[in-house]
Amino acid sequence: MTQAQQTVTKRNAFTRFLDTVEWLGNLLPHPITLFAMFALGIILVSGIAGYFELSAQDPRPGGGVIEVVSLMNAEGLQRIVTGLVTNFTGFTPLGTVLVALLGVGIAERSGMLSAAMRGLVMNAHPRLVTVAVVFTGVVSNTAAELGYVVLIPLAAMIFHSLGRHPLAGLAAAFAGVSGGYSANLLIGTVDPLLAGITTKAAHIIDPNYYVGPEANWYFMFVSTFLIAILGTFVTEKIVEPKLGKYNTTEASMELTEQKIEPLTALEKKGLIGAGLSFAALCALLALTIVPEWGILRNPETGGVSGSPFLKGIVVFIFITFAIPGYVYGRITNVMRTDRDVINAMSDSMSTMGMYIVLVFFAAQFVAFFDWTNLGSILAVNGASFLQNVGLTGPALFILFIFMCAFVNLMLGSASAQWAITAPIFVPMLMLIGYSPEVIQVAYRIGDSVTNIITPMMSYFGLILAVAVRYKKDTGIGTMIAMMLPYTIVFLIGWTALFFLWVFGLDLPVGINTPTYYTP
C-alpha cells in the first residue's frame, strides 16, 4: 500500500470515528430529559435492589451495614412528594450560580467585558497575538458565552488582517475559550457550580464535608498559563502550517466588508475607571482577610480556612463584576440610571431558563440517589474492587480523566455530566483516600479538553458558521480534525501538570485544600 493510500485509509477511519461519535451523541436525549429518566430510573432500581436486599458493609469506624432504601413503596412516594420542592430550592449550585451571574450580567451588558477582551487581543504585539488570543479565550470563560460570541469571530478577523490564516485565529480562540474551559485567573461562575455538586456527592461519605468555590483556584490559575502556552504551540507549529497560505477566493463575499473596530477613547476611559474600581475593591477586601484582625477571617481559629470570606466568595464574585461593570457603563453612558442596572441583571437571568429547568431535574436525581443509599453501596463496592485489583494509586486518575473526556464527547454540559458522575466517583475515590477537591480537578481536565471536538457542544454550530465565512467547504469533520491536535496536546500536557502538581510536588490544588481524604 502506497503512502497516499495509507493516508486515505487513515482519514476514512478518522471520519468513521467522528461519524460514530456524532451518531452516539444524537442518540442521547436532551440533558433535561436525561435527568428526568435517571430520576425515574433510580426509583425503579431502588425498588429492585430493595427486593433483593442489596447492601454493603460500611468501612468507616463504627459503621454498620448499608442497606438500600426503596422509593417504590408508600414511604418512598411520601418522601418524593414532600421533598420535590426542597430538593430544587436546596440544590446548592442553583443559588450560587444565579448570584454570581447577576454581577457578570452587569459587566457584560455594560460592554466592559467585550471591551476588555478586544483591548487585550487588538493591542498585542503581532508576535504575541496568538498567545494573547488563547490567553484571552481562557480568561473569557468567566463571562460564559461572551468568548464564543465576541472573541472567536474577532480572532479570525485579526489573523486575516495580519495576513495569517483566519481559521488559525478561530482555532486558537476556540481552544482557549472551550478547550481551556475550567482554567482561569479568577474564581468564576463554574467554580461554585461544580463545588456545590461535589459537596453534595461528598456528603454520601461525610455529611459535614464542604467544598468551596476556591477549592481548585491554585491549580486553575497556573493552568491558564499552561493552556496559553500549549495553545500557542499547537496553533503556530501544527494547525497554521497545516492550513497553509490563506486563499481569499475560498471565503464568502462578506469577508471583504469586515472591519475591526479599535477601542474608542471613551471605552478606554471606561476601562481605566473600571480597573481603578476593581483595584479599590481588591484593596478593601484585602483589609478584611489579610491582617490578623480582619473581620472576615475565621472567628474561631483566626485563620483563612473556613472563614466567612471563603464561604461567601460568591458574593465577592458578584461585587467585583457588578461595581466595575457599573463604573464602566456609567463612564460610557451605557448605564445612566438604576433601571439600566436592573435591566442588565434581568437580561442575565432571562438567559438562565434552560439551566433552571435542568437543575430542577438534576436536583431530584441527586436527592433520590442519596436517599436510596445506592451511592454509598456503589462507592463501597467500587472502592473494594479497585483495592482488590490494586488500582488505587495515582495512575487511577489517568483512567478517570480519560473516562470524563470520552463521556464529554456525548454529554457536553459540564454541570450535567458532573451531576451524573460525581455521586458515583467522588465517594468511591474518597474511600480510597483522595479528597473531593482533587477528584474535581481531575474531572475538570477531562471535561474541558474534548469540548472542542464534539458536535454536541452547544456552540459548535456557531463556531462552524464563523469558519464557513472564511472557508466555504468547512464541514464538521474538517472542524474537528483542525481542533483535534489541541485536544491531544491539552490532554497530555494538562494531565502531566496534574500529576506533577498533586503527586510530584504535593501542592494543594486550592486554598487550604487537602490532597488526601482522612475520615
N, C-alpha and C positions, 0 to 999 in steps of 0.2 A: 504494500500500500504506500503510495507516494505521500509526501508531507502535506500536499494540498488536500488529498483525500482524508488524511488523518484530521486535519483542521476542520473540514466539513463535518466529519463524524462527531468530533467534539462539540461543535456548535449545535448539531442536531440533538445531541444528548443533553446539552445545557438547555436548549429550547424546550425539550420534553420535560425536563425537571421544572422549569418555570411554569409550563402549562399545567403540570401536576399540582404545583403549589397553588396556582390560581383556582384550579378546579376544586381542590380540597377546601380552600378558603370560601369559595362560593357555596359550598355545601352547608357551611355553618349558618345558622340563623343570626338575626341581629343580636348583638350582645344583651340587649334588654330581654329579648325572648329567651336567650340562652340562660340568663339568671333565673327567669321565671320557671323554666324547665328544670334547672338544677334544684331550685327550692322545692318543687313538687317531687323531684326525684329523691331528695333527702327524706321527705315524709315517707315515701314508699319503701326506700331502703331501710329506714329505721324500723318500720313495721316487720319487714322480712328478717332483719338482724335480731330484732327483739323476740320473734317467734323461735329462732334457733338459739337464743340466749348467748349471743356473741359477747365476749368480754376479754379483758386483758388485765394483767397484774400491774398495778401502779408501781413504778420503780422508785418513786420518791420515798424518803424516810417516813415510815409510819403509814404508807399508802396501802389501801386495801385493793379490792377487785373493782375495776371499772366496768360497769355494765351498760349496755345500750338502753337508752330511754326511747321508747316507741312514741311517735306522734300520731300513729294510726289507731287511736282509741279516743274515748271521751275526754280524758285528761289532756291528751295532746291537742285535740281540737279546741278545748277551752283555752289552753295556753297560746295557741296560734291566734285566736280571735282577740284575746285581751292584749297580746303583745305586738300586734301588727303595726300599730301607730308608733309605739315607743321604740320598736326596733328601728324604724325610719328616723324619727327625730333624735334618737340617741346615738345614731351612727356617727362616730367622731369625725371622719373626713368631710362630712357634709358641711357642718358649720365652719370648720377651719378654712376650707377652700372658698366658700362664699364670702367670708370676711376678707380674706386676702385679695380676692378678685374685685372687691369694692374699691380698694386702693389702686390696684392695677388698672381698673377701668378709668379712673380719673386721669392717670398718667398717660394712658393710651388715647383716650378721646381728646385730651388737650393737644395732642400731637407731639408731646415730649419724647416718647419712646421712638417714634418714627424719625424725628429729627436727630436724636442721638445716634440712631443706627446709621442714618445717611452720613452724618458727620464723621463717624468712626471709619467708614469704608471709603468715602469720597476724598477725605483729607489724607489718606495713607499714601506713602511714597510708592511709586509704581512697582518697585522691587518688593514691597511689603503688602501689596494688595491682596495676594492670595491668603496670607496668614491673617490679615485684617478681616477678610470675608469669613473665613472659618471661625475665627475667634468671636466675631460679632454674632455669627449664627448660633454659637453655643450660648452666649450670654442672652440672646434674644428669646430663648425658650422660657425665660421668666415671664414674658408677656404673651404666653400661649401662642395664638395663631399669627401674631404680628410678623414673625420671622418668615413664615410661609408666604404671606400676602405681600410684604414690603421688600424684605431683604433678597429673596431668591430672584425675583424679576430684576431688581436693581443690580445685583451682582452680574447677571448676564449682560446687562446694558453696559456696565463699567468695563468688563472684559472686552466687549466688542469695540468700545470707544478707544481702548488701548491697543487695538489690533490683535487681540488674542481671541481664541475661540470662545464664543459666548456660552456654549454648553459646558465648558470647563468652569466658568464662573458660576453657572447654575449648579453644577455638581458640587463645587466647593461649599457653596452656601447651604445646599440641601444636606450635605454631610454634616456640617456644623449644627444646623437647626435640629435635624431629626436623628442623625447617627450619634450625635453627642448630646442627646436629649436630656439626660439626667445630670450632666456636668454643669456647673455654674459657679461664678464667683460669690453670688449672694444666695441666701436661702430663698427659694421661690415657692410658687404655688404647688408644685409637685411634691415638695418635701413634707408638708403637713398631710397631704393626701395619702401618700404611701405610709407615713409614720402612723397614721390613725388605723389603717388596715393591719399593719404589723402589730400594733398594740393589741388589737382585738384577737389576732392569732396567738400572740404570746400568752394571753390570758387563759388559753386552754391548758397551759402548763403552770403558769404563775399568775394568779389573778391580780397581783399587785404590780406587775411589770409595766413600765411605761417607756415608750419610745417617742422621743421628741422630734420635732422638725429639724433640729440641729444635729441629729444623730449621725449623719453622713457628710457633714459640711467640710471637714478637713480633706477627706478623700476626693470629694467632688470639686473642691476648689483647685486642687492640684491637677485633677483630671481635665479641667478646662484647658490648661496649657498643653497637656499631652495630646488631646484631640486636635488642638490648633496646629501642633507640630506634625502629627501624623496626617491630618487632612491636607496640609500644605505639601507634604512629601508625596502623597498619592496623587494630588492634582498635578503637580509640576513634573513628576517623574514617570507617572503611569498614564493617567487619564488624558492630559493635554497632548502629550506626544502621540498617543493612540488616535486621538481625534484628528490630528494633523492641522494643516493650514485651513482656515475657515474660508469657504467659498460663499459669497453673498448671494449667489444665484440659488442657493438651497433655501433661502429664507422667504418669508411671505412679504408682500408689498408694504405691510405696516412697519417693517423694520426701519426703513429709511426715515420715517417720520418721528421716531422716538428721540426724546431729549432727556438728558439728565439734569434735573434742576438742582443747583447747589443751594446750600443754606443761605437764606436771606439774612440781612443784618438784624432784623427783628427776631428771627429764630435763634441766631447766635446769642443775642442779648437774653432771650428766654432761657437758653441752656445754661448760660452763666448764672442767672438768677436761681434756676433750679439746682444747679450744682452747689451754690453757696448755701441754699436752704438745706440741702442734703447733708452738707458738712456740719452745719449748725445742729441738725438733729442727731447726727452721729456723736458730736461732742457732748450734747445733752444726755444722750443715752449712756455714754461712757462714764459720766459722773454718777450715774445710778448703779453701775455694776463694777467699775474698776477699783475705786477706793474701798478700803475695808469697811467704811461706814456707809457704803452705797445702799440706798433704800430698797433696791430690787435684788439684793443678794439674799441667799437663803437665810431666813431669820433664825433658824435653829443652829446651823453649822457655821454661818458666816461666809460660806463658800459660794461658788458659782453653780456647782452641781445641784440640781433640784430647786434652783432659785425661781422666783416669780418671773424674772426676765426670760429665762429659757422656756418656762411653761407658757408664758404669754407671748412667745416670739411671733405668732400670727398677727397679734395686734401691732407689733412694730413693723411687720411687713406692710400692713395696711397704711400705717402712718408714713413710712419712708417712701412709699409710692404716691400717696394721696397729696401730701403737702408740697413736695417738689413739682408734682403734676399740676397742682392748682397754681403755684407760683409761675410756672411756665405759661399756663393758659391765661393767667392774668396779664402777664407782660405782653403776650402776643395777641391779646384781645379776643381770645377764643372763649375764655370763661370770665364773664363780667359780673355775674350775679350768682347767688346761691342756687338758683334754678338751673344754671348751666352745670353746676357740680352734681346736683341731684339727677339731672338727665343723664350725665355721664355714668353715674353708678347704676341707674335704672337700665341703661343700654347694656351695661356689662352683665347685669343679672338676666336680661332677656335672652342672652345667648346661652344660658345655663339650663334651659328647659330640658334638653335631652339628658344632660348629666343628672339632674334631679330625679328624673324618671328612672334612670339606670341605678341610682343609689337606692331608690325605694326597693327594687327587687334584689339588689346585691345585699342590702341590709337584712332582708328576710333570709336569704341563703346563708349568710354568715351566722345569724342568730339560730336558725334551725340546726346548722352544723354543730354549733356549740351546745344547744340543749340536748341533742341526742347522744352526746359523748362519742360520736363517730370520729371526730378529730383526734380525741385523746387515744382511742383504740388504734386508729391508723398510725398515729405518731409512735406509740409504744411498739407496735408490731413492726413498723417500718424501721425504727431505730434498732430493734433487736436483729432484724435481717441484715442491716448494714454492718452491725458489730460481728455477726456470725460469718459474714463473707470478708471481714477485715477491711471494709471500705469506710473508715472513719477519719482518715487523715485529710490534709489539705487538698489532696487530689480529688476528693469528693466534690469540691466546688467547681472543678472543671466540667464534670458531668452536669452539675446543676446549672451553670452558666449556659452551656450548650443547649440544655433542655429548654431553658427560658427563651433563648434565641430562636429555637425552632418553633416553639408554640407561638411566639410573636409573629411569625410569618402568616399565621392564620387568624390570630386574635390580636389586632394591632393596638387596642386601648390598654395603656399602662395600668390604669386603675382596675379595669375589668379583669385583666389577666392576673394581677396580684390578688384581687379579691377571691379568685378561684384557687390559686396555688398556695397563697400564704397560710390558710388554715391547715393545710396538709404538711408543708415543708418547714414552716417556722417551728412548730412544736417538735417535729421529728428531729430536726438538726439541733434544737435546744437540748433534747435528751442525750444527744451525742456529746454535747458540751460547747456548742457555738452560740454566741449571743445573737439575738434577733437583728441587731443593727448590722452586724457583719453579713448575715444572711440576706438582709435587704439590699446591701451594697452589691452583692453578687447578682441578685435578681436585676438590679438596675442596669448592670452592664449588659446582661443577656437581652433585656427588653429593649435597649437602645440601639444596638448595633445592626439589627435586621430591619429597623423601621424603614430604611432607605431602599430596600429591595423587595418589599412586599406590596402588591397591589391592593392589599386590604387596608393599608394606611389611609386614613380619611382624606389627606391632602395629596395623595399620589396623583389623582386625576388632574388637580390644579397644576402640579409641577409638570406633568406631561403636556398640558395645554400650553404652558410657557415655552417648553422645549420645542414644540411643533412650530412656533413662530420663527424660530431660528433654523430649524431643520425639518422640512415638511414631512419627511418619511420616518420621523421618530415614532417608534411604537413602544409598547410595554416591554417587550424583550430587549430592545435597544437601550431603553432607560435603565432596566435592571442590570444589564451587562455593564453599563457605564458605572453604576454605583457599587457593583459587587466588590471591586478592589478595596473600596473604603470599608465595607463590612468585614472583609477578611483581615485587613490590617488593624482596624479598630478592635476586633475581637481578640486577636493575638496580643496586641500592644496593651490594651486595657486590662486583659486578664493577667498579663505579666506584671503590670503595675500593682494589681490587686494582691498577687502572691508576694511580691517584694514588700509592699507596704504592710500587709497584715501579718504574714508569716516570716518574712525575711528580716524586716526592721522592727516588727512588733509595735507598730504605731497605731494609735486609736484612729478609727475612721471618722470620728466626730468628737464633739466636745464632751469630755468625760465618758467616752463610750468604751465599754469593755470588749475585748475580743472573744472571750470565753464566758459561757454562762455557768454560774455556780448556784445551785438551788439554795 
